[in-house]
Amino acid sequence: EKKNILRGNKNKLNTSNFNLLKESIYKVLDLSNSDEDKKIKKNIYESLKKFFKENIFDLDNSSWKLFRGNRFLQITCAGQDNIPQENLTDAPYKTDKDGKTGHCGHCIVCKGFGFSKKDISWQGMIFFSDLQILFFPVFTMRGTKWITTQGIIESVELKGYQNSLSENSENNNQNNENLCFVFEKLSENETEGHINLGWLYLPYKLDDNEELKKKILEIIKKLPYKLTLQDIIIVPEDLFSHIVNSNLETRTSVSIDPITGASKEGALFTSEAIPRGTIFYGTIRIFDKKEFEDIENSLKPLPEVNDLIKALNDSKHFYETLGIGGMTTRGFGRLVINELKFNS
């Protein structure tokens, strides 16, 4: 009888993962906490557990979404683990006292970013570096320009380029204190002059470092919006941080009283923010740890590196819409991710 009820309500069953399927079955069957229904729940739980362990097979498909461990994937795999005290084998099926799930320890998220359970901890396979400012927008009398330094450009490990550019470049500022460099004339027939970067008024000169120019061109052509060489200004290393700090956005806000829902008197505060249009640079390293499967059998299967790359690429649009970090509801944290090819 109960099987017939389930067959007639297949559209009401949530097959996203083990726990959602289990709860939707309980709901369709209208099971309570009576002793009789508890026995039925236990039988359903054990049957589902056996099915998930034995009857889910690898599919011949290149999509990372069909990674075998993803049958246990749940939203809390990307959040705080509510059941770290469970063993790895039981983790996909357990919940805490409030019914919340935790890291399943099997899906591509847990295998990619790591997890920690009672009997085993896994470091993960994906590592993110800190983001460094690559090009920083500054208002000038000639429109918005993006400043950077030769050292920053050298630090970008772009495929086909050495880590160190010409050491004899004129723009190292050893003999030209506070001199900036441009790669295209800012105005007709002018190879040098002065330009304001925020409140600083600095001399500039046309640069002839072809190697540096070529690398900057290679970088900016991969950006999501169009920049030209005329938009780029190389500034002295010792001035870069001062220019950045002087051109941060300052936003003034007021705290909200949670009781009245109105602004709280005397609770004005300011926050500094990186301006929109800032271009960052960082690295993502993915380690192939397939050999660990032979060392620890419970880690099988581990995702392929290509699956992790595809998963990261498919998630890029969430940075643009949901954002990351704090105060995303105020418009902070939106990022557009573009991939550069590295030397290694």
C-alpha positions in Angstrom: 0.0 0.0 0.0 2.8 2.4 0.9 4.7 1.6 -2.3 1.6 2.4 -4.3 1.3 5.8 -2.4 4.9 6.6 -3.3 4.4 5.6 -7.0 1.4 7.9 -7.2 3.3 10.8 -5.7 6.7 10.5 -7.5 6.5 14.1 -8.4 6.6 15.1 -4.7 9.8 13.2 -4.0 13.0 15.3 -3.8 15.8 13.2 -5.3 18.5 15.9 -4.9 20.3 13.9 -2.2 19.9 11.2 0.4 18.4 13.3 3.3 16.0 15.3 1.1 14.7 12.1 -0.5 14.3 10.4 2.9 12.4 13.4 4.3 10.2 13.7 1.3 9.2 10.0 1.6 8.3 10.5 5.2 6.2 13.5 4.3 4.4 11.7 1.4 3.6 8.8 3.7 2.6 11.2 6.5 4.7 9.4 9.0 4.5 10.5 12.6 6.7 9.8 15.7 4.6 7.0 16.9 6.3 3.7 17.7 4.9 2.0 14.6 5.9 4.9 12.3 9.3 5.0 13.8 9.8 1.4 12.7 8.7 2.2 9.2 11.1 5.2 9.1 13.9 3.0 10.2 13.2 0.5 7.5 13.0 3.3 4.9 16.3 4.7 6.2 18.1 1.4 6.0 16.7 0.6 2.5 17.7 4.0 1.1 21.2 3.7 2.7 21.7 0.3 1.1 20.5 1.6 -2.3 22.8 4.6 -2.2 25.7 2.5 -1.3 25.2 -0.3 -3.7 23.1 0.8 -6.7 24.5 4.2 -7.7 27.1 3.6 -10.5 29.5 5.9 -12.3 28.0 7.4 -15.4 29.8 7.7 -18.7 29.5 11.5 -18.8 32.1 14.2 -18.8 30.1 16.5 -16.5 31.5 17.1 -13.0 28.0 17.1 -11.7 27.8 13.3 -12.3 30.9 12.6 -10.1 30.0 9.5 -8.2 30.2 11.1 -4.8 27.8 13.8 -5.7 24.9 11.5 -4.9 25.5 12.7 -1.3 25.9 16.4 -2.2 24.0 18.9 0.0 24.0 22.6 0.6 25.8 22.3 3.9 28.8 20.7 2.2 29.7 24.3 1.3 29.1 25.6 4.8 29.8 24.8 8.4 29.9 21.2 9.3 27.1 20.4 11.8 28.1 16.8 12.3 32.0 16.7 12.6 31.7 14.0 15.2 30.4 11.4 12.8 32.5 8.8 11.0 33.0 9.3 7.3 30.9 6.3 6.3 27.9 7.5 8.3 28.2 11.3 7.5 25.9 11.4 4.4 23.0 9.9 6.4 23.3 11.7 9.7 21.8 14.9 11.0 22.3 16.8 14.2 19.6 17.2 16.9 18.0 20.1 14.9 17.9 18.0 11.7 20.7 19.9 10.1 23.1 18.0 7.8 26.9 18.5 7.6 29.8 17.8 5.3 29.1 14.5 3.5 32.8 13.8 2.9 32.1 12.2 -0.5 31.0 14.9 -3.0 33.2 17.0 -5.2 32.9 19.9 -2.9 34.1 18.0 0.2 36.9 16.2 -1.8 37.9 19.4 -3.5 38.0 21.8 -0.5 38.5 19.3 2.4 36.6 18.0 5.4 37.2 16.7 8.9 35.4 13.8 10.4 35.9 11.7 13.6 37.9 9.0 11.8 39.6 10.9 9.0 40.5 14.4 7.8 41.1 15.4 4.2 43.1 18.5 3.3 41.4 19.0 -0.1 42.8 19.5 -3.6 42.1 23.1 -4.4 44.2 26.0 -2.9 43.5 29.7 -3.4 46.1 32.4 -3.0 45.4 35.9 -1.7 44.3 38.4 -4.3 46.7 41.1 -5.1 45.9 44.4 -6.8 47.1 44.3 -10.5 45.6 47.5 -11.9 44.0 50.1 -9.7 41.7 52.8 -11.1 42.5 56.5 -10.3 40.8 59.6 -11.4 43.0 62.0 -13.4 42.5 65.2 -15.5 42.8 62.9 -18.5 40.0 60.5 -17.4 40.3 57.3 -15.4 43.7 55.6 -15.5 44.8 52.3 -14.1 48.0 52.3 -12.2 50.4 49.4 -11.6 54.1 48.9 -11.1 56.8 46.9 -13.0 57.2 44.6 -10.0 53.5 43.7 -10.0 53.5 43.0 -13.7 56.6 40.8 -13.3 54.8 38.8 -10.5 52.1 37.7 -13.0 53.2 34.2 -14.1 51.8 34.5 -17.6 52.4 31.5 -19.9 55.2 32.2 -22.4 56.9 34.9 -20.2 59.7 34.7 -17.8 59.1 35.8 -14.2 61.7 38.6 -14.5 61.5 41.2 -17.3 64.4 43.4 -18.4 66.4 44.4 -15.4 67.8 47.4 -17.3 64.4 48.9 -17.9 64.3 52.7 -17.7 61.2 52.6 -15.5 62.9 51.1 -12.4 63.0 54.7 -11.1 66.5 54.3 -9.7 67.6 57.5 -11.4 64.1 59.0 -11.9 62.5 59.6 -8.5 58.7 59.7 -8.6 58.7 59.5 -12.4 55.7 57.6 -13.9 55.8 55.8 -17.3 53.2 55.5 -20.0 53.2 53.4 -23.2 51.2 55.6 -25.4 51.1 59.4 -25.7 48.5 60.9 -23.4 48.2 63.9 -25.7 49.4 64.5 -29.2 53.1 65.2 -29.7 53.9 64.9 -26.0 56.3 62.2 -24.9 56.5 63.6 -21.4 54.7 65.9 -19.0 52.7 65.9 -15.8 49.6 64.1 -14.7 47.5 64.0 -11.5 46.9 60.7 -9.8 44.3 61.7 -7.3 45.8 64.5 -5.4 49.4 63.7 -6.4 50.8 65.6 -9.4 53.6 63.6 -10.9 55.9 63.7 -14.0 55.5 61.1 -16.6 57.5 59.9 -19.6 56.9 57.6 -22.6 58.4 54.2 -21.9 60.2 52.1 -24.5 60.3 48.8 -22.7 58.8 46.5 -25.4 58.9 43.4 -23.3 56.9 45.0 -20.5 54.5 46.6 -23.0 53.9 43.2 -24.7 53.1 41.5 -21.4 50.7 44.2 -20.3 48.9 43.9 -23.7 48.7 40.1 -23.2 47.1 40.7 -19.8 44.6 43.4 -20.7 43.2 41.6 -23.8 42.0 38.9 -21.4 40.1 41.3 -19.2 36.2 41.3 -19.3 36.2 45.0 -20.3 38.3 46.9 -22.7 41.4 48.6 -21.5 44.1 50.0 -23.8 47.8 50.8 -23.3 46.8 54.5 -23.0 44.8 53.6 -19.8 47.9 52.1 -18.0 50.4 54.1 -16.0 53.4 52.6 -14.4 54.1 54.3 -11.0 57.1 54.0 -8.6 57.0 51.0 -6.3 57.2 53.2 -3.2 54.3 55.4 -4.2 51.9 52.7 -5.3 50.5 51.9 -1.8 50.1 55.6 -1.0 48.2 56.3 -4.2 45.9 53.3 -3.5 45.2 54.3 0.1 44.5 57.9 -1.0 41.9 56.8 -3.6 39.9 54.3 -1.7 36.1 54.8 -1.6 34.8 56.0 1.8 31.1 55.1 2.5 29.2 56.5 5.4 26.4 54.4 6.9 24.2 54.4 9.9 23.3 51.4 12.1 19.7 50.2 12.2 18.0 49.7 15.5 16.7 46.1 15.4 13.7 47.0 17.7 12.4 50.0 15.9 13.7 49.3 12.4 14.8 52.9 12.1 18.2 54.5 12.2 20.0 54.3 15.5 20.9 57.7 16.9 24.7 58.3 17.3 25.6 55.2 15.4 27.1 56.7 12.3 30.1 54.8 10.9 32.3 54.8 7.8 34.0 52.1 5.8 36.6 52.0 3.2 36.2 50.0 0.0 38.2 49.2 -3.1 36.7 51.1 -6.0 34.7 49.4 -8.7 36.9 48.5 -11.7 39.9 47.4 -9.6 41.6 44.4 -11.2 43.1 41.7 -8.9 45.4 38.9 -9.6 45.7 35.6 -7.7 46.4 31.9 -8.3 44.4 28.7 -7.9 46.4 25.5 -7.5 44.8 22.1 -8.0 46.8 19.1 -6.8 46.2 15.7 -8.4 46.0 13.4 -5.4 44.8 10.2 -7.1 47.5 8.2 -5.5 46.0 8.8 -2.1 43.2 6.4 -3.1 45.7 3.5 -2.7 46.8 4.8 0.7 43.4 5.4 2.2 40.6 3.3 0.7 37.8 5.4 2.3 38.8 8.4 0.1 37.8 6.6 -3.1 36.8 8.0 -5.5 38.7 11.2 -5.8 37.7 13.7 -8.6 39.8 14.3 -11.6 41.7 17.6 -11.9 39.6 18.4 -15.1 36.4 17.9 -13.1 37.5 20.4 -10.5 38.5 22.9 -13.2 35.1 22.5 -14.8 33.3 22.9 -11.5 35.2 26.1 -10.7 34.5 27.5 -14.2 30.8 26.7 -13.8 30.6 28.5 -10.5 32.2 31.8 -11.8 28.8 33.5 -12.4 27.9 33.2 -8.7 30.7 35.7 -7.9 29.1 38.2 -10.2 25.6 37.8 -8.8 25.8 36.7 -5.2 29.3 38.1 -4.4 31.7 37.1 -1.7 32.7 38.5 1.7 30.8 40.9 3.9 28.1 43.5 3.1 27.1 41.8 -0.2 23.5 43.1 0.3 25.0 46.6 -0.1 26.6 45.8 -3.4 30.0 44.8 -2.2 31.9 41.7 -3.2 30.9 41.4 -6.9 33.7 39.8 -8.9 34.2 38.9 -12.6 36.6 35.9 -12.9 38.8 35.5 -15.9 41.4 32.7 -16.3 45.0 33.3 -17.3 47.4 30.5 -18.3 50.3 30.1 -16.0 53.9 28.9 -16.6 53.3 25.8 -14.5 
